Amino acid sequence: MAVKSYNSGDNTQLSPHFNVQEFKCKCGKEHEILIADELIEKLEKLYDALNCSKIIVTSGYRCPVHDKAVGGTSSGQHTKGNAADIVCYGQDGQPVSSKLVCCKAQDIGFGGIANITESYTSTHVDVRTGYRWLGNEVVNYHTVTDDFYKYYGISADSFADENKEGDIMNAIFGIDVSKHNGTIDWNKVKAAGVKFAILRAGYGRDISQKDVKFEEYYRGAKAVGIPVGAYWYSYASDPEDAKREAAACIEAIKGKQFEYPIYFDLEEKSQFNQGKSACTAMVKNFCNALEAAGYWAGLYMSRSPFTSYIDESIRTRYALWLAEYNSKLNYSGSYGMWQNGSGGTVDGISGHVDTDYCYIDYPAHIKSAGLNGYTKAISAPVETPIPAESTTENKSAAAVIQIGDDIYKGTLTKA
């Protein structure tokens, strides 16, 4: 590969988005700047692939002395002009998660790639040859994986899928947890980029079956500012039993505030064996009881049984959270959240954890409606209402206003 040398004052525009000065050594001394042509070419590809508004180079070329001073070996890829530490920004002006940057950089063919900050905002990329390094310097300085998609639990198809339902670039990233996830370091979870958590409140028909980690998880997530929802795993044998489960759930969650819906988790084979009518009735009984108690009710199911055992009449009645053990969710209807069945790993949680992608701003809608423990805001009357413009975003907002006080009785849908 061609590595070119530039003097310290050179302002050459290397490509549409990168200038020599962005790669200047930060030691403060006047000396040459080495930059590989291939590095610039791949950074431009990364810029386009992530639809960036900008990419900031936080560290480009380093002289050997400076490389050593900042913890390097004095002979690493930065000293060869092959590397850059970068922060990528989306069109919304916010940093793109380093997890996504690592995955796309892998596709583009960078030789070395690593997340380098606990906040998962900064990424190291280089065009080394001879061997491949996919690392995470927050974890250690060694190769941690041979596939970042697998390591971070991200669907490889999601970047190519232009459908919002399968596009994690347009989604809010979260997790769902139960006692099986053990002790959680919520500060690390937040730093890893998790934006919400759905907590198992419990299971079955009795309050004694409240999840033993629910209170701990609720306090931990709230303490670091991670919005939460909850789910109740059902073993209901019939629709009346589902009412008893709803009562136990309401008792378990009372006195708390949730920014995301409270979900009825229906997945037992014995329940599906009762047929569509019984399953539909179970969902109605549980969710209606939640709504009557002032909660935004939702349904969690795997996609296949959902399409087989839930009646069309209520598929858009409650907040919908579907699981699909595939690279994307193969469902053409409206829904609010997708659980990526393969899950992944998240810093702060030992082992595998379920990962989720949400497409609706539930916190805003729940708070404005005064549900899930929040008090409804009272706004001053408007003398002359002005209709919203007919945009995709405003259509969703208008639907909320039209539903009025019974907002929680309908599912907001993506355009």
N, C-alpha and C positions, 0 to 999 in steps of 0.2 A: 504494500500500500504506500501511497505517496504521502510523506510528512513534510510539510513546508515550514520554513523559518521566516518569521516576521519580526521587525524591530519593535521595540517597546512602545513607540508612538504611532505605529501603523493603524490606520482607521479603515482598512480595506473591508468592504462588504463582501463577506464570503458566500452568502446565499441570501435569499429573500428575507430570512429572519435572523441571521447571525452575522456579527461583526467581529473582527479580530480582537477588539478591545474587551469583549465579553470573556475571552479566554486568557487574558493577561494574568500572570502570576501575582498573587496577593502579598508577596513578600515586601513590596514597596520599593524594590530596586529596579533599575533600568537594565534589562537584559532581553535576550531573544524570547520569542513566543513560538513554541512548536505546536502545530495543529495538523492532524491527519485529514486529508480530503474525505476519506471514508466516514470519519466521525461526523463531519458536517452533513454529508449526504444522508446518513441514517437519522440524524437529528431532524432533518427536514421531513423525512418519511414519518417519523414519530409525531411531529407537529401536525401533519395532515391526518394521520391515523386516529389521533385522539381528538381531532377538531379543536385544537388549542387556540386560546386567544393570545397566549404568549408562553414562551419557555424561558425561564430565568436560569442562567448558568451561574451557580454559586461558587463553583471551583472548576477551572479549566486546566491550563498548563500550570505545572508547579516545577520550579527549579529544585534540584535535589535537596538543597538546604531547607527550603520551605516544606517540601514533602516530609522530610524527617521531623520538622518542628510540629507538624499537625498530626503526627502519629503514623506516617507512612514509613516505607522502607528506604527511601531516598533513591529508589530505582524502579518504582512502580509505574503503572500505565499512565498516570498523570505526567510523569517526567518525560515520557516518550511522545507526548502530544496525542495520545490515543484515547483519553478519557475526559469525561465531564460529569460533574455532579449537578443535577438539575431539579427544578421545581416546575411542573407543568400546570398551567391554569386553563380551566374550561371556559366556555363562552359566558358562564355566569360569574366569572371573576374569581371563583374559588379554586383552591388547589385540587388537582386530580389525585385521587389516592395512589400512592406508590405501588399498591398491589396491582392496580390496573395498568400503570405505566410499565411495571415489570413484565406483565403478560404480553403487552403489545410490543415492547422492546425485544422480547424473546421471539415473537413472530417476525420482526424486522431483521433479526439476525445479528444483534450485538453479541460480541464474544464474552463480555463480562457484564453482569447486571446485578444490582443489589438494592434493597431498601436500606437507607442509612440513618433514618430518624425514628424515634418512638412514635411520633405523630403520623407516620406513614405519609409524609408529604414530599420528602426528598429522595431522589433515586440516583444511584451511580450507574453510568453506562460507559462501556469502552469497546474498542474494536480490536482487542487482543487476538492473536492467532495462536494456534498450537494446542490450546485446551479451552474448555468452556466453563465459566464460573457463574452459577446462579445462586446468589447468597442473600443473607439478611443480616446486616451488621448489628441489628438490635439483638438478635439471637446469638450469633457468633460470627467469626470472620471466615468461616469455611464454606464450601459449597453445601447448601442445605437441601437442594432438590435437583432433579433433572427436568422438572416441568413446573413452572410457576402456576399454571392453571390448576394443577392438582394440589399444589402446596397451599394456595390461597382459597381453594374451593370455588373457583370461578369457571363458568361455562365458556369453553373455547368458541362456541357458536355465537355467543352473545354480542361480540363485536360486529359480526357480519349480519346479524339479524336486524333489519330495519323496523321490525314490529316492536312497539314500545313494550308489549307484554314480555318479550324475551330479551330486552335490551337493558342490561344492568347499568349502562352509562346514564340512563334516564331514571334510575331507581334510587331509593333510599335503602342503604344496606343495614341489616339488623340480624339478630340471632333469636332463637328460642331455647329456653333452658329449663331443666328440672333438676331434682336432687341428684340425678345420675351424673351431672356435670361437676359435682363436688364443690370444693372451695374456689371461688372466683375472685380474681383481683380486678375489680371494676375500673380502677384507674388505668390499668394496662388495656383493658377492653376498650375503653373510650379512646385511648391514644392509638389503638389499632384501627380506628375509623368506624367503629360500630355506632350507629345513630339511634337505634332503638332495641328494646329487648322484650320479648313476649315470655312471661313467666308462667310456669305451670302452678296454678293455685291449688290443685288437688285432683281427686278422681272419685268416682262412685257417688253414693247417695248420702254419705254421712260426713259431718264436719270433722270427725276424727281422722278422715282420710285427706286432710289438707297436706300439701307437700311440705315436708319437714324443712326445706330450704326456702320456702316462699317468702317468709318474713325477712330472712337474711338477705335474699336476693333483692327484694323490694327496697330495703334500706340502702343496700350497696349501690344499686343503680341510681336511685334518687340522689344519693349523696354526691355523685359525680355529674349529675345532670343528664343522665340517659333516660329518655322517655320510655314508659313501659306500658304494656298491655298484659292480658292474662288469658290462660285457657284452662278449661276443665275437661279432663279425660273421662269419657262416658263409658260406663258398663251397663247402661239402662237396658232393661229387658223388655220394656214396653213404653208407650208414650207417657203413662202416668208416672213411671219410674223416672223419666226425664225431668218431670216437674220437681221430684224430690231432689234430684241432682242439682237443679237450678237453685233450690233453696239452700243447699249446702254451699254452693259456690258463692251465693250472695252473702252468706254469713262469713265466709272466709275472706272476702274482699272488702267488706264494709269498713267505712272510715278512711279509705285510701282514695287516692286520685290516680287515674289512668289516662294517659294521652292516646292510647291505642285501644281498639275494641276488646271486649271480653268474648272469647270464642268457645263454642261448643265443639269438642273434639270427638268426632264420630269415626271410628275405624275398626271396631270389632267385627269379625266375620259372623258371629252369632246374630248380630244386629242386622247385617245385610241379608242374612238368610230369611229374615222376616218379610223382606220385600220392600218395594218403593213406598207404598202407602204408610207402613209402620215407621220407616226411617224418616220420611217427610214429617210425620206427626211428632216424632221425637224432637226433631229440630225446631218445629214450631213451638212446642210446649216449653222447651228450655229457653229459646231466644225470646219468646213473648214474655216469659217471667222476668228475664233480665231487663227487657225494655220497660216493663211496668215498675221496676225498681230504679229506673233512671240511668240505665247503662246502654251504651252503644253495643248491640249484640252482633256477634258474627259466627260464622261456621268454618271450621277447619276440616278438610277431608282430602284424601288423595284424589287426583283428577279422575281416574277411571271409575271408582265406585260412585263418585259424585255424579257423574253423567248417567250412571245406571240406576241409582237408588234414590235420587232426589228429584222431586217433581218440578217440572218447568215453572210452575207458578211461583215458586219461592227461590229460584236460582238468582234472582236479583233483589230479593226481599231483605237480606241481611248482608253485612260486610262479609266478603268471601276471601278466604285464605286457602289456596290450593297447593298441594304438594305434587311434584312430578319428579320421578326418579329418572331423569333424562337430562340432556344438555339444555333443554328449554321446556317451557310449559306449552303443551300442545292442546290448547283450549282456546276456541275462538270467541267465547262469550266474555262478558265483563267480569272483572274481579279486581280486588284491591291489593292482594299480596300473593307472592309465590315463594314457597319453600323449595329451595334447590335440594332435591333429595340426596345428592351426594355429600352435602355438608362440606366441612372444611376444618381448618385450624385457625384459632384466633388467640393472639397473645393475651395472657391473663387467665386462660382456661386450659386445663390439662386435657390433652387428647382431642377427640372429635367433637364438634359442636354443629348443631343444625344452623344453617344460614338462610336468610330470607331477604327478599327484595320487595319493597313496598312502592306503590305507584300513586298513592293518595296522601295528601297532607292531613292525616287523621287528627293530629294534635290541634290544628287550627279549627277544624270543623267541630270537634268534640268540645273544645273550650267555648267556642262561640255559641254552641247549643246548650251549654250548661249541663253536660252529661258526665258520667263517670266520676262524680265527686266534685266537679267544678260548678261554680255559680254562673248562671247565664248573665252576660253583660247586657245592660239596658242602654240602648242608644236613643238619642234624641230623634223625634219624628222629623221626617223630611216632607216639606210642603209639596214639592213637585218632583216625584220620582223620575229619574232619567234611566231609561232602559240601557242595559249593558250592550256593548257592541257584540256582533255575532262572531266571536272568536271561539276557538276551542276552549281556551282557559275560562272565558266568561260564561260559556254554556254550562260548565260544571258548577260555577259559583251561583248562577241563576237557579239551577236545579235545587240547590241548598235553600235558597231564600224562599222559593215557592213551596217547599215542604213545610217551612215554618217550624212551629213548636214540635212537630212530629218528625223532625229531621232524622232521628235515629231509626225510623221505621222504613227507611229506604236505603238502598246501597248507592253510594256515589260511584259513578262509573268513569273510566278513562275515556277520552275522546278517541 
